[in-house]
Amino acid sequence: MEPSHEIVKALADPDRLRVFAAIVLAGDTGTGLAALRQTHPRADQALPRLVRAGLVTTADTGFRADPQAFRDAAAAARSAVPDAPAGTAPDVAHLYRAGRLTVIPTRRATRVAVLRDLADRLFEHDRVYTQDEVTAALADVHDDPLTLRREMIDELLLERTLGGREYRRREAPPI
């Protein structure tokens, strides 16, 4: 089972959540079982599941919260479900969330890398596209397809006819 599922299942029970909260609030020093039992009568039942999920570790000073469990779960989730679409260049994949471009970079080199990646994935070289086709393809990856389209033309990745009705993919010169 994925670590994130274990964490969610462990914290879904209100008693385990309260016990975990008490351990977190105890800080780095941790808290002992006796102290937990005073405020949380069901601590004995909650602790094994919290330890199994990796949320709590035992130490000489008692029980301590382990934030590494959350980092490990996040890393496992990222590797299991990549945020960037298939075929995205690795150097720009970090700019995607849930398959969509989150930002148009302001740094030119990064922006051009993103635009080239989009052009390579979305548009074929020997095909004529209508303005609506270009806009629709870019709208699938970002909330501002018009800016992306304009940037692609400015960076010579797309060329358009004078009337703006037809677009073609072209190879951009190096930066």
Secondary structure, DSSP 8 states (H G I E B T S, - for coil): --HHHHHHHHHSSHHHHHHHHHHHHHGGG-B-HHHHHHH-TTHHHHHHHHHHTTSEEEETTEEEE-THHHHHHHHHHHHHS-SS-TT--TTTGGGEETTEE----SSHHHHHHHHHHHHHHH--TT-EEEHHHHHHHHHTT-S-HHHHHHHHHHTTSEEE-TTS-EEEE------
